[in-house]
C-alpha cells in the first residue's frame, strides 16, 4: 500500500461522510483496532488495553492502513 500516515482526526472526518452518527464512535473503533494491532499501523499514544490508559486526543496520534494480504 502506498498510503501515507494520517492524523486520526482526518481519518475520522473523512469517515463521517459515510457514518454520520458521531465522531466518538468512529474514534473509539479506530483506537480499539489500533490497540489490538489490527488493520492499522499506529504512531503516537493510542492508549493501552492492559493498563487501561486511554488514547490521546485524535489530533495528536497518527495511523495508516496496513496491507492485509
Residue pairs with C-beta under 8 A, 6 or more apart in sequence:
1 64
1 65
1 66
1 67
3 64
3 65
4 64
5 41
5 43
5 62
5 63
5 64
6 62
6 63
6 64
7 58
7 59
7 60
7 61
7 62
8 27
8 30
8 58
8 59
8 61
8 62
8 63
9 58
9 59
11 30
11 63
12 23
12 26
12 27
12 30
12 58
13 23
15 26
16 23
16 26
19 25
19 26
23 58
27 58
30 40
30 63
31 46
31 47
31 55
33 39
33 40
34 40
34 42
34 46
34 55
34 63
35 46
35 47
35 48
35 49
35 55
36 49
39 65
39 66
39 68
40 63
40 64
40 65
40 66
41 63
41 64
41 65
41 66
42 61
42 62
42 63
43 61
43 62
43 63
44 56
44 60
44 61
44 62
45 55
45 56
45 60
45 61
46 55
46 56
46 61
46 63
47 53
47 54
47 55
47 56
55 61
